[in-house]
Amino acid sequence: KNEVEQSPQNLTAQEGEFITINCSYSVGISALHWLQQHPGGGIVSLFMLSSGKKKHGRLIATINIQEKHSSLHITASHPRDSAVYICAVGFGNEKLTFGTGTRLTIIP
Amino acid sequence: DSGVTQTPKHLITATGQRVTLRCSPRSGDLSVYWYQQSLDQGLQFLIQYYNGEERAKGNILERFSAQQFPDLHSELNLSSLELGDSALYFCASSARLAGVGEQFFGPGTRLTVL
């Protein structure tokens, strides 16, 4: 069983919609990462969180340490946001364990 | 552009062969991580080096080995290749040894074993 669970696995939405992707993990972590992988395969680090909330442009990431849960939100979604979003956690070191990813498709 | 470079971008080879993947970290980053992304297993951590020394090991097969050189570039060697080794191989770099630290990913090497 994967120690990192993401939901949903696939998400299709209309341009402009508010998007939420969830990530749950099973044990205490040192940090949680949100990554974006475009169809070409490249991976971009979006956020690294150990507590609270971070915002970058239209992207917001939150983490609740007590509930072992994180969410990635996209406001005013755009077709260029279409990608796979991956949650990854570090358990006391930087050996990351990855979720299976959420494939997001934004339709114009 | 993350500042991490990987070569080659694509590699096609036959079963039983040996290949070497190369990674140059961001300037100043001492930690290098190798990851494998296959269709059936997703992203998996293989191995971490920090300033030339192995620091953490993940699901790395015995047929695979890695090293980090004095100039901090790293190489991942894959030998006795099997069809199942076909995957995207990423390296990432970080300024930190451990603890909270953002990792910057290279563009990946797509390995196809025929």
Backbone of each chain as ProteinMPNN parsed JSONL, in Angstrom:
{"seq_chain_A": "KNEVEQSPQNLTAQEGEFITINCSYSVGISALHWLQQHPGGGIVSLFMLSSGKKKHGRLIATINIQEKHSSLHITASHPRDSAVYICAVGFGNEKLTFGTGTRLTIIP", "coords_chain_A": {"N_chain_A": [[0.843, -1.185, 0.0], [0.608, 2.149, -0.924], [2.23, 4.763, 0.802], [1.454, 7.284, 0.421], [-1.355, 8.874, -0.634], [-3.262, 10.023, -3.297], [-5.942, 12.075, -4.48], [-8.373, 13.404, -6.774], [-7.705, 10.645, -9.093], [-7.924, 11.291, -11.739], [-8.923, 14.322, -13.279], [-11.138, 16.401, -14.844], [-11.92, 19.575, -15.997], [-13.633, 22.678, -16.649], [-12.29, 25.576, -18.216], [-11.377, 28.17, -16.027], [-12.531, 27.183, -13.741], [-12.352, 26.397, -10.2], [-9.878, 24.441, -8.804], [-9.19, 21.528, -6.897], [-6.846, 19.39, -5.506], [-6.078, 16.535, -3.669], [-4.024, 15.185, -1.031], [-2.989, 12.586, 1.01], [-1.203, 11.239, 3.76], [0.541, 8.702, 5.657], [2.181, 8.653, 7.956], [4.187, 10.656, 10.243], [5.854, 13.436, 8.763], [8.716, 15.135, 7.306], [8.606, 17.027, 5.343], [6.463, 18.116, 2.694], [6.002, 17.858, -0.756], [4.812, 19.424, -3.69], [4.56, 18.607, -7.022], [4.763, 19.278, -10.539], [4.091, 17.729, -13.561], [4.516, 17.927, -16.917], [3.103, 17.012, -20.158], [5.344, 16.512, -21.796], [7.107, 15.385, -20.05], [8.876, 16.6, -18.241], [9.631, 17.592, -14.871], [8.478, 19.864, -12.498], [9.108, 21.598, -9.552], [6.642, 22.723, -7.453], [5.767, 23.519, -4.862], [7.103, 23.363, -1.53], [6.297, 22.194, 1.566], [6.114, 22.411, 5.107], [4.437, 23.19, 7.018], [1.315, 24.979, 7.432], [0.488, 27.253, 4.876], [1.04, 28.038, 1.429], [1.44, 30.325, -1.285], [1.509, 30.839, -4.753], [1.199, 32.798, -7.346], [-1.561, 31.708, -9.125], [-1.724, 29.406, -7.763], [-2.211, 27.554, -4.782], [-1.095, 26.022, -1.852], [-1.804, 23.921, 0.856], [-1.301, 22.553, 4.122], [-2.17, 20.21, 6.62], [-0.918, 19.214, 9.431], [-1.72, 17.701, 11.633], [-3.9, 16.251, 10.666], [-2.654, 14.945, 8.65], [-2.676, 15.672, 5.909], [-2.798, 17.268, 2.753], [-3.573, 19.882, 0.471], [-3.762, 20.962, -2.912], [-4.556, 23.82, -4.592], [-5.944, 25.335, -7.482], [-6.678, 28.384, -8.771], [-8.942, 30.034, -11.022], [-8.584, 28.307, -13.332], [-6.667, 27.256, -16.2], [-6.166, 26.144, -19.587], [-3.382, 25.678, -19.887], [-2.669, 24.741, -17.447], [-3.05, 22.092, -17.515], [-1.818, 19.008, -16.699], [0.121, 16.494, -14.959], [-0.164, 16.266, -11.534], [1.805, 15.802, -8.745], [2.168, 14.534, -5.527], [4.582, 14.441, -2.998], [6.37, 13.048, -0.258], [8.696, 13.546, 2.424], [10.2, 11.53, 4.791], [11.608, 12.334, 7.423], [14.072, 12.317, 6.223], [15.49, 13.115, 3.034], [14.563, 11.261, 1.285], [12.332, 10.853, -0.912], [8.91, 9.853, -1.041], [6.479, 9.066, -3.354], [3.193, 10.064, -4.437], [0.672, 8.687, -6.611], [-0.121, 10.468, -8.463], [-2.167, 13.022, -10.0], [-4.042, 13.409, -12.803], [-4.702, 16.217, -14.52], [-6.975, 17.853, -16.584], [-7.777, 20.666, -18.355], [-10.393, 22.109, -19.959], [-10.892, 24.25, -22.696]], "CA_chain_A": [[0.0, 0.0, 0.0], [1.375, 3.376, -1.009], [2.104, 5.575, 1.999], [0.958, 8.579, -0.022], [-2.545, 8.681, -1.449], [-3.763, 11.238, -3.943], [-7.262, 12.004, -5.112], [-8.737, 12.229, -7.578], [-6.661, 10.194, -10.022], [-8.13, 12.075, -12.959], [-9.833, 15.429, -13.072], [-11.375, 17.228, -16.026], [-12.692, 20.747, -15.606], [-13.713, 23.762, -17.624], [-11.432, 26.736, -17.961], [-11.908, 29.126, -15.063], [-12.989, 26.521, -12.518], [-11.457, 26.25, -9.05], [-9.437, 23.043, -8.774], [-8.584, 21.04, -5.652], [-6.237, 18.055, -5.534], [-5.806, 16.171, -2.287], [-2.933, 14.255, -0.753], [-2.976, 12.118, 2.392], [-0.05, 10.395, 4.049], [0.197, 7.835, 6.781], [2.979, 8.872, 9.162], [4.754, 11.99, 10.337], [6.78, 13.751, 7.675], [9.523, 16.336, 7.485], [8.165, 18.012, 4.361], [5.615, 17.621, 1.607], [6.291, 18.567, -2.005], [3.896, 19.322, -4.828], [5.305, 18.649, -8.276], [3.958, 19.311, -11.757], [4.746, 17.049, -14.684], [3.835, 18.213, -18.172], [3.1, 15.872, -21.088], [6.691, 16.247, -22.289], [7.784, 14.57, -19.053], [9.664, 17.345, -17.266], [9.028, 17.78, -13.549], [8.746, 21.167, -11.9], [8.733, 21.685, -8.153], [5.732, 23.854, -7.25], [5.804, 23.936, -3.471], [7.561, 22.493, -0.471], [5.584, 22.649, 2.767], [6.181, 21.631, 6.331], [3.296, 23.63, 7.82], [0.592, 26.151, 6.974], [-0.046, 27.526, 3.543], [1.9, 28.822, 0.551], [0.732, 30.775, -2.49], [2.365, 31.323, -5.84], [0.312, 33.097, -8.458], [-2.893, 31.12, -8.981], [-1.602, 28.137, -7.032], [-2.168, 27.624, -3.315], [-0.917, 24.719, -1.223], [-2.013, 23.935, 2.299], [-1.01, 21.287, 4.777], [-2.651, 20.053, 7.979], [-0.019, 18.204, 9.971], [-2.462, 16.81, 12.539], [-4.737, 15.352, 9.877], [-1.801, 14.299, 7.656], [-3.379, 15.939, 4.662], [-2.434, 18.494, 2.044], [-4.354, 20.176, -0.735], [-3.251, 21.906, -3.905], [-5.671, 24.504, -5.24], [-5.658, 26.193, -8.625], [-7.773, 29.312, -9.027], [-9.075, 30.492, -12.414], [-7.8, 27.324, -14.094], [-6.396, 27.568, -17.606], [-5.681, 24.93, -20.279], [-1.951, 25.423, -19.689], [-2.506, 24.041, -16.169], [-3.206, 20.658, -17.76], [-0.568, 18.33, -16.36], [-0.013, 15.577, -13.834], [0.294, 16.871, -10.281], [2.312, 14.711, -7.907], [2.486, 14.847, -4.145], [5.682, 13.608, -2.512], [6.678, 13.355, 1.133], [9.967, 13.113, 2.978], [10.011, 11.026, 6.149], [12.792, 12.494, 8.263], [15.224, 12.577, 5.365], [14.994, 13.601, 1.759], [14.194, 10.129, 0.446], [10.937, 11.145, -1.164], [7.95, 8.847, -1.456], [5.581, 9.782, -4.244], [1.853, 9.614, -4.757], [0.529, 8.182, -7.978], [-0.373, 11.589, -9.355], [-3.508, 13.401, -10.456], [-3.99, 13.939, -14.171], [-5.651, 17.325, -14.649], [-7.224, 18.353, -17.939], [-8.625, 21.857, -18.359], [-10.975, 22.266, -21.291], [-11.156, 25.681, -22.97]], "C_chain_A": [[0.883, 1.242, 0.0], [1.151, 4.19, 0.247], [1.552, 6.947, 1.684], [-0.198, 8.333, -0.985], [-3.0, 10.012, -2.015], [-5.16, 11.006, -4.49], [-7.628, 13.371, -5.677], [-7.557, 11.789, -8.45], [-6.71, 10.983, -11.313], [-9.153, 13.155, -12.671], [-9.919, 16.233, -14.356], [-12.283, 18.37, -15.624], [-12.7, 21.76, -16.737], [-12.767, 24.888, -17.226], [-12.125, 27.697, -17.0], [-12.35, 28.495, -13.755], [-11.904, 26.499, -11.455], [-11.157, 24.762, -8.886], [-8.853, 22.715, -7.41], [-8.091, 19.617, -5.858], [-5.784, 17.751, -4.115], [-4.702, 15.126, -2.161], [-2.991, 13.88, 0.725], [-1.779, 11.195, 2.582], [-0.251, 9.743, 5.408], [0.974, 8.104, 8.059], [3.552, 10.279, 9.138], [5.816, 12.228, 9.279], [7.621, 14.971, 8.034], [9.084, 17.432, 6.516], [7.312, 17.336, 3.308], [5.871, 18.501, 0.388], [5.124, 18.386, -2.968], [4.71, 19.552, -6.099], [4.327, 18.676, -9.432], [4.739, 18.647, -12.874], [3.914, 17.258, -15.94], [3.938, 17.023, -19.12], [4.476, 15.536, -21.655], [7.535, 15.462, -21.309], [8.534, 15.341, -17.99], [8.901, 17.584, -15.969], [9.471, 19.124, -12.985], [8.278, 21.122, -10.453], [7.868, 22.922, -7.96], [5.85, 24.416, -5.839], [6.519, 22.892, -2.642], [6.99, 23.048, 0.817], [5.977, 21.785, 3.947], [5.076, 22.048, 7.288], [2.579, 24.746, 7.074], [0.207, 26.152, 5.511], [0.986, 28.315, 2.746], [1.119, 29.158, -0.705], [1.757, 31.239, -3.506], [1.48, 31.53, -7.047], [-1.076, 32.543, -8.201], [-2.883, 29.802, -8.205], [-1.485, 28.382, -5.529], [-1.993, 26.196, -2.798], [-1.082, 24.868, 0.277], [-1.651, 22.571, 2.863], [-1.552, 21.326, 6.193], [-1.873, 18.894, 8.582], [-0.772, 17.203, 10.847], [-3.285, 15.789, 11.758], [-3.947, 14.624, 8.795], [-2.417, 14.435, 6.257], [-2.9, 17.26, 4.066], [-3.348, 18.66, 0.837], [-3.598, 21.156, -1.622], [-4.461, 22.504, -4.611], [-5.153, 25.318, -6.419], [-6.871, 27.086, -8.834], [-7.767, 29.73, -10.494], [-8.282, 29.587, -13.352], [-7.766, 27.666, -15.59], [-5.911, 26.297, -18.29], [-4.197, 24.65, -20.068], [-1.658, 24.796, -18.324], [-2.634, 22.53, -16.335], [-1.858, 19.966, -17.602], [-0.894, 17.246, -15.339], [0.588, 16.25, -12.607], [0.603, 15.748, -9.303], [2.651, 15.249, -6.532], [3.624, 13.914, -3.715], [6.015, 14.021, -1.091], [8.049, 12.825, 1.505], [9.756, 12.729, 4.43], [11.313, 11.143, 6.938], [14.082, 12.629, 7.491], [14.667, 12.994, 4.009], [14.717, 12.482, 0.766], [12.698, 10.251, 0.191], [10.147, 9.908, -1.549], [6.838, 9.575, -2.192], [4.185, 9.195, -4.26], [1.797, 9.218, -6.219], [0.156, 9.27, -8.968], [-1.839, 11.791, -9.682], [-3.367, 14.017, -11.835], [-5.088, 14.97, -14.331], [-5.743, 17.759, -16.102], [-8.186, 19.519, -17.838], [-9.084, 22.106, -19.792], [-11.296, 23.735, -21.535], [-12.653, 25.958, -23.056]], "O_chain_A": [[1.792, 1.37, 0.82], [0.02, 4.306, 0.719], [1.214, 7.701, 2.596], [-0.042, 7.674, -2.012], [-3.107, 11.004, -1.294], [-5.513, 9.903, -4.905], [-7.234, 14.394, -5.116], [-6.541, 12.479, -8.53], [-5.679, 11.304, -11.905], [-10.114, 12.949, -11.93], [-8.908, 16.688, -14.889], [-13.308, 18.153, -14.978], [-11.882, 21.704, -17.656], [-12.491, 25.107, -16.047], [-13.31, 27.996, -17.147], [-12.528, 29.198, -12.76], [-10.712, 26.571, -11.752], [-12.067, 23.934, -8.837], [-8.114, 23.512, -6.832], [-8.83, 18.751, -6.325], [-5.185, 18.592, -3.444], [-4.483, 14.307, -3.052], [-3.036, 14.755, 1.59], [-1.395, 10.462, 1.67], [-1.092, 10.166, 6.203], [0.478, 7.813, 9.147], [3.424, 11.001, 8.149], [6.584, 11.326, 8.941], [7.285, 15.733, 8.94], [9.177, 18.619, 6.828], [7.431, 16.135, 3.066], [5.947, 19.726, 0.49], [4.527, 17.312, -3.041], [5.436, 20.537, -6.233], [3.209, 18.17, -9.333], [5.906, 18.963, -13.105], [2.764, 16.828, -16.021], [4.76, 16.129, -18.914], [4.741, 14.375, -21.964], [8.576, 14.923, -21.686], [8.81, 14.791, -16.924], [7.682, 17.756, -15.972], [10.652, 19.472, -12.99], [7.174, 20.66, -10.167], [8.295, 24.037, -8.26], [6.01, 25.62, -5.643], [6.548, 21.709, -2.982], [7.17, 24.225, 1.13], [6.153, 20.574, 3.81], [4.8, 21.347, 8.262], [3.155, 25.384, 6.193], [-0.328, 25.176, 4.986], [1.711, 29.145, 3.293], [0.256, 28.397, -1.141], [2.726, 31.926, -3.182], [1.058, 30.573, -7.696], [-1.701, 32.861, -7.189], [-3.924, 29.171, -8.021], [-0.773, 29.277, -5.071], [-2.668, 25.276, -3.259], [-0.572, 25.807, 0.888], [-1.694, 21.562, 2.158], [-1.422, 22.331, 6.891], [-2.138, 17.732, 8.277], [-0.496, 16.004, 10.809], [-3.361, 14.618, 12.131], [-4.499, 13.777, 8.093], [-2.64, 13.455, 5.545], [-2.637, 18.228, 4.779], [-3.829, 17.683, 0.264], [-2.896, 22.048, -1.146], [-5.29, 21.779, -5.162], [-4.074, 25.908, -6.363], [-7.976, 26.59, -9.052], [-6.714, 29.776, -11.129], [-7.407, 30.055, -14.081], [-8.687, 28.265, -16.145], [-5.301, 25.449, -17.639], [-3.791, 23.487, -20.07], [-0.533, 24.368, -18.068], [-2.358, 21.775, -15.403], [-0.888, 20.298, -18.284], [-2.04, 17.101, -14.912], [1.715, 16.744, -12.646], [-0.219, 14.864, -9.064], [3.324, 16.27, -6.386], [3.613, 12.728, -4.043], [5.953, 15.203, -0.752], [8.508, 11.807, 0.987], [9.203, 13.503, 5.211], [12.035, 10.159, 7.099], [15.099, 13.024, 8.061], [13.46, 13.202, 3.88], [14.644, 12.713, -0.441], [11.889, 9.796, 1.001], [10.629, 9.036, -2.273], [6.318, 10.581, -1.71], [4.005, 7.986, -4.115], [2.759, 9.397, -6.965], [0.119, 9.029, -10.174], [-2.641, 10.858, -9.646], [-2.668, 15.013, -12.019], [-6.272, 14.636, -14.283], [-4.733, 17.999, -16.763], [-9.284, 19.382, -17.299], [-8.277, 22.287, -20.704], [-11.899, 24.393, -20.687], [-13.058, 27.099, -23.279]]}, "seq_chain_B": "DSGVTQTPKHLITATGQRVTLRCSPRSGDLSVYWYQQSLDQGLQFLIQYYNGEERAKGNILERFSAQQFPDLHSELNLSSLELGDSALYFCASSARLAGVGEQFFGPGTRLTVL", "coords_chain_B": {"N_chain_B": [[13.566, 26.59, -16.585], [15.396, 24.472, -14.595], [18.044, 24.435, -13.94], [19.338, 22.095, -13.611], [20.986, 19.644, -15.43], [20.671, 16.941, -17.72], [21.998, 14.196, -19.466], [22.037, 11.459, -21.822], [19.155, 12.803, -23.606], [17.416, 10.998, -24.72], [17.606, 7.461, -24.947], [18.204, 4.524, -26.569], [18.457, 1.108, -26.382], [19.643, -2.309, -26.241], [18.512, -5.377, -24.69], [20.514, -6.657, -22.042], [22.617, -4.948, -22.369], [24.767, -2.186, -21.277], [24.417, 1.031, -19.854], [25.121, 4.535, -19.339], [23.963, 7.195, -17.509], [23.952, 10.705, -17.223], [24.251, 13.438, -14.958], [24.166, 16.851, -14.151], [24.25, 18.899, -11.402], [22.477, 21.815, -10.106], [24.274, 24.864, -9.908], [26.295, 24.995, -7.106], [24.724, 23.245, -5.609], [24.941, 20.446, -3.508], [23.793, 17.996, -3.101], [22.631, 15.182, -4.872], [20.007, 13.441, -6.387], [18.623, 10.427, -7.6], [15.944, 9.262, -9.575], [13.478, 6.932, -10.682], [11.015, 6.624, -13.138], [8.513, 4.656, -14.034], [5.92, 3.175, -16.054], [4.332, 1.344, -14.682], [5.14, 1.495, -12.018], [5.294, 4.119, -11.206], [6.83, 7.092, -9.83], [9.929, 6.534, -8.319], [12.291, 6.637, -5.699], [15.741, 6.26, -6.126], [18.55, 6.604, -5.342], [20.723, 8.663, -3.31], [23.267, 11.109, -3.358], [25.675, 12.989, -1.578], [27.88, 15.504, -1.8], [29.77, 13.807, -2.951], [29.527, 11.456, -1.526], [27.65, 8.488, -0.864], [24.387, 8.754, 0.448], [21.743, 7.98, 0.918], [19.671, 5.212, 0.17], [17.346, 3.804, -2.04], [14.905, 2.045, -3.794], [16.852, 0.634, -5.451], [18.187, -1.42, -7.908], [20.541, -4.163, -7.821], [21.931, -4.305, -10.153], [22.225, -1.756, -10.877], [24.16, 1.184, -10.433], [25.668, 4.064, -8.924], [27.478, 7.164, -8.894], [29.065, 10.08, -7.533], [30.984, 12.69, -8.642], [34.087, 14.586, -8.022], [33.589, 17.134, -9.166], [30.963, 17.369, -8.718], [29.086, 16.409, -10.524], [26.973, 13.673, -11.441], [26.709, 10.194, -12.136], [24.642, 7.599, -13.332], [24.745, 4.245, -13.571], [23.569, 1.633, -15.486], [23.264, -1.757, -15.81], [23.303, -4.961, -17.547], [20.817, -4.79, -18.853], [17.247, -4.981, -18.787], [13.991, -5.524, -20.256], [12.127, -4.377, -18.579], [13.458, -2.267, -17.455], [13.063, -0.083, -18.912], [12.219, 3.237, -18.822], [11.634, 6.555, -17.486], [14.31, 8.395, -16.318], [15.115, 10.452, -13.757], [17.163, 13.034, -12.45], [17.695, 14.987, -9.535], [18.553, 17.959, -7.774], [19.724, 19.409, -4.728], [20.357, 21.887, -2.268], [20.689, 21.051, 0.254], [21.703, 18.582, 2.72], [20.039, 17.026, 4.344], [16.784, 17.04, 5.866], [14.471, 19.773, 5.563], [14.24, 20.685, 2.305], [14.117, 22.059, -0.901], [13.861, 20.3, -3.938], [15.303, 20.277, -7.145], [14.47, 19.395, -10.346], [15.934, 17.642, -13.082], [15.566, 17.448, -16.716], [15.21, 14.811, -17.388], [16.023, 11.476, -18.563], [15.039, 9.465, -21.13], [14.835, 6.115, -21.242], [14.857, 3.407, -23.367], [14.557, 0.036, -23.636], [15.116, -2.503, -25.814]], "CA_chain_B": [[14.818, 25.846, -16.53], [15.736, 24.246, -13.19], [19.48, 24.519, -13.743], [19.862, 20.731, -13.565], [21.056, 19.105, -16.78], [20.81, 15.498, -17.837], [22.279, 13.691, -20.809], [21.352, 12.008, -22.99], [17.72, 12.998, -23.433], [16.812, 9.725, -25.094], [18.582, 6.383, -25.097], [17.586, 3.263, -26.983], [19.485, 0.084, -26.339], [19.129, -3.675, -26.267], [18.641, -6.131, -23.438], [21.853, -7.134, -21.741], [23.612, -3.888, -22.523], [25.053, -1.295, -20.152], [24.361, 2.444, -20.237], [25.459, 5.513, -18.302], [23.2, 8.434, -17.547], [24.745, 11.745, -16.579], [23.484, 14.54, -14.357], [24.917, 17.958, -13.558], [23.336, 19.612, -10.515], [22.506, 23.273, -10.1], [25.508, 25.4, -9.353], [26.282, 25.132, -5.657], [24.008, 22.168, -4.93], [25.827, 19.333, -3.176], [23.028, 16.74, -3.1], [22.037, 14.712, -6.123], [19.088, 12.324, -6.207], [18.199, 9.743, -8.825], [14.608, 8.69, -9.516], [13.013, 6.183, -11.844], [9.574, 6.704, -13.344], [8.015, 3.698, -15.01], [4.462, 3.237, -16.206], [3.625, 0.529, -13.694], [5.56, 1.758, -10.632], [5.315, 5.538, -10.881], [8.128, 7.649, -9.465], [10.566, 5.879, -7.176], [13.618, 7.098, -5.334], [16.778, 5.237, -6.294], [19.749, 6.808, -4.54], [21.131, 10.046, -3.073], [24.656, 11.402, -3.046], [25.943, 14.325, -1.046], [29.288, 15.885, -1.862], [30.604, 12.669, -3.329], [29.289, 10.245, -0.726], [26.301, 7.952, -0.873], [23.719, 9.121, 1.687], [20.498, 7.239, 1.106], [19.416, 4.265, -0.903], [15.954, 3.414, -2.134], [14.635, 0.8, -4.533], [17.816, 0.525, -6.542], [18.583, -2.794, -8.176], [21.995, -4.419, -7.733], [22.498, -4.074, -11.491], [22.373, -0.309, -11.048], [25.087, 1.82, -9.499], [25.806, 5.491, -9.181], [28.563, 7.836, -8.195], [29.139, 11.528, -7.682], [32.384, 13.027, -8.862], [34.518, 15.808, -7.313], [32.963, 18.354, -9.69], [29.579, 17.196, -8.26], [28.19, 15.752, -11.445], [26.715, 12.303, -11.031], [26.397, 9.23, -13.186], [23.889, 6.402, -12.959], [25.117, 3.16, -14.463], [22.582, 0.56, -15.524], [23.884, -2.85, -16.547], [22.478, -6.157, -17.813], [19.496, -4.181, -18.977], [16.072, -5.793, -19.073], [12.892, -4.741, -20.831], [11.469, -3.648, -17.492], [14.219, -1.084, -17.049], [12.6, 1.04, -19.729], [11.609, 4.205, -17.909], [12.232, 7.884, -17.429], [15.201, 8.524, -15.171], [15.322, 11.844, -13.397], [17.968, 13.406, -11.309], [17.316, 16.241, -8.904], [19.607, 18.424, -6.877], [19.299, 20.209, -3.59], [21.49, 22.475, -1.553], [20.785, 20.495, 1.594], [21.984, 17.165, 2.918], [18.84, 16.374, 4.872], [15.844, 18.021, 6.394], [13.59, 20.432, 4.605], [14.981, 21.297, 1.217], [13.48, 21.892, -2.195], [14.633, 19.58, -4.938], [15.137, 20.794, -8.5], [14.556, 18.233, -11.217], [16.412, 17.738, -14.448], [14.556, 17.127, -17.727], [15.034, 13.368, -17.498], [16.534, 10.656, -19.67], [14.085, 8.401, -21.45], [15.543, 4.897, -21.624], [14.052, 2.355, -23.981], [15.31, -1.204, -23.784], [14.406, -3.337, -26.81]], "C_chain_B": [[15.29, 25.73, -15.071], [17.211, 24.459, -12.903], [20.14, 23.165, -13.626], [19.871, 20.184, -15.003], [21.261, 17.604, -16.748], [21.104, 15.15, -19.291], [22.413, 12.179, -20.767], [19.869, 12.219, -22.687], [16.962, 11.694, -23.705], [17.93, 8.705, -25.278], [17.817, 5.121, -25.455], [18.686, 2.232, -27.051], [18.832, -1.295, -26.279], [19.283, -4.332, -24.896], [20.056, -6.643, -23.279], [22.933, -6.078, -21.809], [23.776, -3.074, -21.244], [25.011, 0.145, -20.662], [24.751, 3.306, -19.042], [24.669, 6.777, -18.542], [23.958, 9.471, -16.725], [23.853, 12.877, -16.087], [24.446, 15.593, -13.831], [23.959, 18.768, -12.695], [23.389, 21.118, -10.731], [23.805, 23.73, -9.462], [25.372, 25.571, -7.841], [25.55, 24.036, -4.909], [24.934, 20.974, -4.719], [25.119, 17.986, -3.214], [22.476, 16.443, -4.484], [21.206, 13.488, -5.807], [18.777, 11.726, -7.573], [16.84, 9.099, -8.59], [14.314, 7.951, -10.812], [11.502, 6.35, -11.936], [9.181, 5.728, -14.439], [6.505, 3.725, -15.001], [3.761, 2.482, -15.088], [3.971, 0.886, -12.253], [5.511, 3.234, -10.258], [6.723, 5.996, -10.561], [8.672, 6.949, -8.232], [11.952, 6.456, -6.961], [14.62, 5.96, -5.491], [17.922, 5.434, -5.296], [20.052, 8.297, -4.42], [22.62, 10.104, -2.796], [24.761, 12.817, -2.504], [27.445, 14.533, -1.051], [30.2, 14.67, -2.057], [30.336, 11.386, -2.575], [27.833, 9.791, -0.847], [25.634, 8.217, 0.467], [22.445, 8.346, 1.942], [20.259, 6.37, -0.107], [17.94, 3.898, -0.873], [15.837, 2.106, -2.875], [15.571, 0.629, -5.713], [18.274, -0.918, -6.682], [20.1, -2.94, -8.065], [22.678, -4.201, -9.071], [22.744, -2.595, -11.755], [23.396, 0.203, -10.03], [25.202, 3.291, -9.858], [27.048, 6.003, -8.485], [28.458, 9.331, -8.442], [30.609, 11.908, -7.669], [32.769, 14.316, -8.141], [33.906, 17.1, -7.862], [31.454, 18.345, -9.455], [28.628, 16.624, -9.3], [28.056, 14.292, -11.029], [26.402, 11.451, -12.249], [25.639, 8.053, -12.596], [24.195, 5.348, -14.01], [24.101, 2.036, -14.348], [23.165, -0.561, -16.367], [22.925, -4.028, -16.673], [21.017, -5.747, -17.978], [18.419, -5.18, -19.375], [14.975, -4.88, -19.626], [12.233, -3.853, -19.774], [12.23, -2.442, -16.991], [13.847, 0.135, -17.885], [11.807, 1.989, -18.842], [12.204, 5.572, -18.178], [13.092, 7.937, -16.18], [15.471, 10.006, -14.949], [16.421, 11.962, -12.357], [17.456, 14.739, -10.786], [18.472, 16.669, -8.026], [19.016, 19.32, -5.808], [20.541, 20.749, -2.906], [21.74, 21.763, -0.23], [21.183, 19.027, 1.597], [20.716, 16.456, 3.351], [17.943, 17.455, 5.434], [15.068, 18.672, 5.274], [14.413, 21.123, 3.533], [14.31, 21.02, -0.108], [14.412, 21.167, -3.146], [14.284, 20.122, -6.315], [15.434, 19.664, -9.477], [15.145, 18.575, -12.575], [15.324, 17.305, -15.421], [14.334, 15.636, -17.938], [15.741, 12.758, -18.696], [15.522, 9.546, -19.901], [14.857, 7.204, -21.992], [14.56, 3.889, -22.183], [14.947, 1.151, -24.207], [14.509, -2.125, -24.701], [14.867, -4.78, -26.76]], "O_chain_B": [[15.548, 26.732, -14.404], [17.596, 24.644, -11.748], [21.366, 23.077, -13.55], [18.861, 20.262, -15.702], [21.934, 17.068, -15.867], [20.536, 15.73, -20.217], [22.869, 11.647, -19.755], [19.394, 11.844, -21.615], [16.006, 11.349, -23.011], [19.038, 9.034, -25.701], [16.905, 4.703, -24.742], [19.717, 2.442, -27.691], [17.607, -1.412, -26.268], [20.078, -3.896, -24.063], [20.713, -7.015, -24.251], [24.052, -6.303, -21.348], [23.039, -3.244, -20.273], [25.499, 0.445, -21.751], [24.716, 2.864, -17.894], [24.698, 7.355, -19.629], [24.527, 9.164, -15.677], [22.848, 13.223, -16.707], [25.42, 15.273, -13.15], [22.956, 19.274, -13.199], [24.247, 21.624, -11.454], [24.358, 23.061, -8.589], [24.44, 26.219, -7.363], [25.725, 23.896, -3.698], [25.626, 20.545, -5.642], [25.767, 16.947, -3.344], [21.935, 17.313, -5.167], [21.631, 12.608, -5.059], [18.683, 12.44, -8.571], [16.603, 8.475, -7.556], [14.822, 8.291, -11.88], [10.794, 6.232, -10.936], [9.474, 5.94, -15.616], [5.883, 4.23, -14.066], [2.719, 2.919, -14.598], [3.182, 0.612, -11.349], [5.674, 3.567, -9.084], [7.698, 5.365, -10.97], [7.973, 6.791, -7.23], [12.687, 6.727, -7.91], [14.378, 4.838, -5.045], [18.224, 4.542, -4.504], [19.697, 9.09, -5.292], [23.167, 9.258, -2.088], [24.033, 13.718, -2.92], [28.185, 13.815, -0.379], [31.243, 14.535, -1.418], [30.858, 10.332, -2.94], [26.914, 10.607, -0.922], [26.222, 7.947, 1.514], [22.109, 8.084, 3.097], [20.589, 6.726, -1.238], [17.36, 3.706, 0.195], [16.586, 1.165, -2.613], [15.123, 0.493, -6.852], [18.69, -1.554, -5.714], [20.843, -1.967, -8.198], [23.88, -3.938, -9.117], [23.391, -2.228, -12.735], [23.474, -0.295, -8.907], [24.868, 3.7, -10.97], [27.596, 5.351, -7.596], [27.854, 9.785, -9.414], [31.369, 11.496, -6.793], [31.896, 15.061, -7.695], [33.722, 18.059, -7.113], [30.747, 19.225, -9.945], [27.465, 16.373, -8.986], [28.924, 13.747, -10.347], [25.895, 11.94, -13.258], [25.952, 7.575, -11.506], [23.931, 5.544, -15.196], [23.811, 1.551, -13.254], [23.526, -0.339, -17.523], [21.89, -4.089, -16.009], [20.119, -6.286, -17.332], [18.642, -6.087, -20.176], [15.019, -3.657, -19.488], [11.837, -2.722, -20.055], [11.708, -1.67, -16.186], [14.272, 1.252, -17.59], [10.841, 1.588, -18.193], [13.133, 5.733, -18.97], [12.642, 7.56, -15.098], [15.979, 10.709, -15.822], [16.583, 11.097, -11.497], [16.853, 15.518, -11.525], [19.274, 15.844, -7.587], [17.946, 19.905, -5.976], [21.619, 20.155, -2.957], [22.827, 21.844, 0.342], [21.019, 18.323, 0.6], [20.355, 15.416, 2.801], [18.303, 18.632, 5.47], [15.024, 18.157, 4.157], [15.188, 22.035, 3.821], [13.97, 19.877, -0.41], [15.619, 21.407, -3.149], [13.121, 20.391, -6.614], [16.504, 19.057, -9.443], [14.893, 19.641, -13.138], [14.266, 16.842, -14.995], [13.373, 15.24, -18.597], [16.018, 13.424, -19.694], [15.19, 8.788, -18.99], [15.456, 7.272, -23.065], [13.557, 3.56, -21.55], [15.97, 1.24, -24.886], [13.369, -2.48, -24.4], [14.378, -5.612, -27.524]]}, "name": "protein", "num_of_chains": 2, "seq": "KNEVEQSPQNLTAQEGEFITINCSYSVGISALHWLQQHPGGGIVSLFMLSSGKKKHGRLIATINIQEKHSSLHITASHPRDSAVYICAVGFGNEKLTFGTGTRLTIIPDSGVTQTPKHLITATGQRVTLRCSPRSGDLSVYWYQQSLDQGLQFLIQYYNGEERAKGNILERFSAQQFPDLHSELNLSSLELGDSALYFCASSARLAGVGEQFFGPGTRLTVL"}
